């Protein structure tokens, strides 16, 4: 399926949630319109579920874990099911990419990249679940002590709207590989590919109740899922305020959580960096997905002696950026909804009112639908370290530039926000690469690069307000399981 189908796919479809292997509506019968960000028009609908629907899904997941074949299935067989799911995603890659692009407003090529990353998650975790081993522990004479890694039970995955396919892949892949059952609540703004993935999981052979999807608003369905007594573990990606609410809800039942809560990620450009190599990466790191990326490189810290050169190079590139409809496959698409567009615009207007220099501005395609949620990329220079642009996650295509005098000053600026998710370091000096990478407070640090095309193998998570716990890679398998210690007294 190509770009043409991305404009028509799912038109008028009434999507259902998947509970216990069945496509069902909400018990109330209420529904939510699915709006395409590219034109602001509804093209499908999803169930508006509440606490009763969540209860139904949680009970189905509990039965599947306690009483169904899933709880007794060997790890290698679970892995084969995940691999089969990956093959089905590959088979339906065109449909899924088109659906993801239309639902989120991202360019079609990004939808295709997200599908490719999703396939990799199911491949990776399909082969990883039977590689997690326990240990034997030296203990007292006459005793043998050992540990096992066991699933939590029912895992709740509460997903954001920016990368539904990718983030579902990293949650479902790790949770299912370790033998958990799953209840997923996608964001109401982007639920369609999550529903399709649950349908494909049934086709792949997952038993009913193992992979459940409940759609609805966060305040109803998300809150009920976080606090449900049958849920054993919660994973969430989204904003810090919502993360706090979810942690408080999970604490009612003393459940563990993994929280990925965004960032204000710096890229540090030293005078000896390969600036021509860095420039396109610096731009892409903030406009990818319209800037709606937790790991967006939204701050560029530049050594003073090359500040003007880097700023001029970035400005020239920003002026050429064009936002437009997802099917046009331009530099970036629309923002997810009107609320997000208003928020980003408000922060940019406040920065201009405060006198922060606007160095360059992209444009919106002349043929973009008037009802779409487009925002022209903006580049600001010499941003004060205490400014809102410097401290708050914008979640839009807005880049802020800062000058630093030396290495210590660069590290101070990099660590001067409440976030610590990702960072980039640009320098040819090998010793400096190591020093700065160790001193920057971030869960991932890239040297002379930024981002990893999904980075399925790389543990991902943050420090400080960016959250806690790690997803991706083998570490996610440990998060999705618990250690059991067994001690034998054999005399």
Secondary structure, DSSP 8 states (H G I E B T S, - for coil): --TTGGGTTTTTEE--EEETTEEE--TT--EEEEEETTTTEEEEEEE---HHHHHHHHHHHHHHHHTSGGGG--HHHHHHHHHHHHHHHHHTHHHHHHHHHHHH---HHHHHHHHHHHHHHHHHHHTTGGG----EE--STTEEEEEEEEE-SEEEEE--SSSHHHHHHHHHHHHHHTT-EEEEE--TTS-HHHHHHHHHHHHHT--TTSEEE--S-IIIIIHHHHT-TT--EEEEES-HHHHHHHHHHHHTTT-EEEEE-----EEEE-TTS-HHHHHHHHHHHHHGGGG--TT---EEEEEGGGHHHHHHHHHHHHTT-EE--GGGT-SB---SSHHHHHHHHHHHHHHHHTT-EEEEE-EE-TTS-TTS-----EEEES--TTSHHHHS---SSEEEEEEESSHHHHHHHHT-SSEESEEEEE-S-HHHHHHHHHHS--SEEEES----TT-TTS-B--EETTEES-BSTTHHHHHTEEEEEEEEE--
